């Protein structure tokens, strides 16, 4: 008789719904492309209200810091069609992202770690 392996579900994490995009990206390290693919973020170089994002598949682009941008909405609502095959996002990270909840009056403000 085989032992049943207990699969541990990731703990629920709560973050504020209307948080700046850069703070959210620093915490989650994922980026939804316009085609619907989820990319892993290698580095974020902030300069004022803009940042240069480099993904694990070596694509880089400049984004603005916004609470209501397409990328911020897609991250909060977990809208994506698939995962980038080149970025190689691990399953545990997708499960952790899937267990994340965004609430308006509850959760962490994601304090700025640069101070």
C-alpha positions in Angstrom: 0.0 0.0 0.0 1.4 3.4 -1.0 1.5 6.4 1.3 -0.6 9.3 0.3 1.6 12.3 -0.4 0.1 15.4 1.1 0.3 18.2 -1.4 0.6 21.4 0.5 -1.4 24.3 -0.9 0.4 27.7 -0.9 -0.8 30.1 1.8 -3.2 32.9 0.7 -1.5 36.2 0.3 -3.4 39.5 0.3 -2.2 42.7 -1.3 -3.9 46.0 -1.8 -5.8 46.3 -5.0 -4.7 49.8 -6.1 -1.0 49.6 -5.7 1.7 51.1 -8.0 2.8 48.9 -10.8 6.5 49.0 -9.9 5.9 47.7 -6.3 3.7 45.0 -7.6 6.3 43.9 -10.2 9.0 43.9 -7.6 7.0 41.6 -5.4 5.6 39.2 -8.0 8.4 39.2 -10.6 6.0 38.4 -13.5 4.9 40.4 -16.6 1.9 39.7 -18.8 2.6 40.5 -22.5 0.1 41.9 -24.8 -0.2 38.5 -26.5 -1.3 37.0 -23.2 2.0 35.2 -22.3 3.3 35.4 -18.7 7.0 36.3 -18.6 9.5 36.0 -15.6 11.3 39.3 -14.8 15.0 39.2 -14.5 15.6 42.9 -13.6 13.8 46.2 -13.2 15.8 49.4 -13.5 13.7 52.3 -12.2 14.3 55.9 -13.3 11.7 58.3 -12.1 8.2 57.3 -13.3 9.6 54.9 -15.9 11.4 51.6 -15.6 13.3 49.3 -18.0 12.2 45.7 -17.5 14.3 42.8 -18.7 12.6 39.4 -18.9 14.3 36.0 -18.6 13.9 35.5 -22.4 16.1 38.7 -22.8 13.3 41.0 -24.0 13.5 44.5 -22.6 11.0 47.4 -22.7 10.2 50.6 -20.9 7.0 50.9 -18.9 5.3 53.7 -16.9 4.4 53.5 -13.3 0.6 53.3 -13.2 -2.1 51.8 -11.0 -4.6 51.4 -13.8 -2.4 50.2 -16.7 -3.2 47.1 -18.8 -0.3 45.2 -17.2 -1.5 46.1 -13.6 -5.0 45.1 -14.4 -3.9 41.8 -16.0 -1.7 41.0 -13.0 -4.4 41.8 -10.4 -7.1 39.8 -12.3 -4.7 37.0 -13.3 -5.5 37.2 -17.0 -3.0 35.3 -19.2 -3.3 32.7 -21.9 -0.1 30.8 -21.2 3.5 30.9 -19.9 6.5 31.9 -22.0 8.4 28.7 -22.8 11.7 30.6 -22.9 11.4 32.2 -19.5 10.9 28.8 -17.7 8.6 30.0 -14.8 8.5 27.2 -12.2 5.2 25.6 -11.2 5.6 26.7 -7.5 5.7 30.3 -8.6 2.6 30.0 -10.7 0.8 28.3 -7.7 1.9 31.1 -5.4 0.7 33.7 -7.9 -2.6 31.8 -8.3 -3.1 31.9 -4.5 -2.5 35.6 -4.3 -5.6 37.8 -3.6 -6.0 41.5 -4.2 -8.5 43.3 -2.0 -9.3 47.0 -1.7 -9.4 47.3 2.1 -7.2 44.4 3.2 -3.6 43.3 2.6 -0.1 44.6 2.5 0.7 48.0 1.0 4.0 46.5 -0.4 6.3 49.0 1.2 9.1 50.4 -0.8 12.3 48.4 -0.2 14.7 51.0 -1.6 14.7 53.1 1.6 
